[in-house]
Amino acid sequence: MDVDPREWPKNKTYQNALATVEGLRVVNDIAERGVALAEEYTDTLTSDSDHKQAVYQVVHWDRLERPMS
């Protein structure tokens, strides 16, 4: 933190850290699991896509009314 940010691009430590960060694959695992669970659940309820959409809307409206803490 003692190096001026304008000097960072010339700094070898910064360059190595930047290369590491740029190489990371970002995954939103919790969201992906939630979507998979929702799809699996609605598949057990119905195969009708309109009905599935209605279920998702009810869940969405419920979460707007009662946000999770």
Buried (B, 14 or more C-beta within 10 A) or exposed (E): EEEEEEEEEEBEEBEEEEEEEEEEEEEEEEEEEEEEEBEEEBEEEEEEEEEBEEBEEEEEEEEEEEEEE
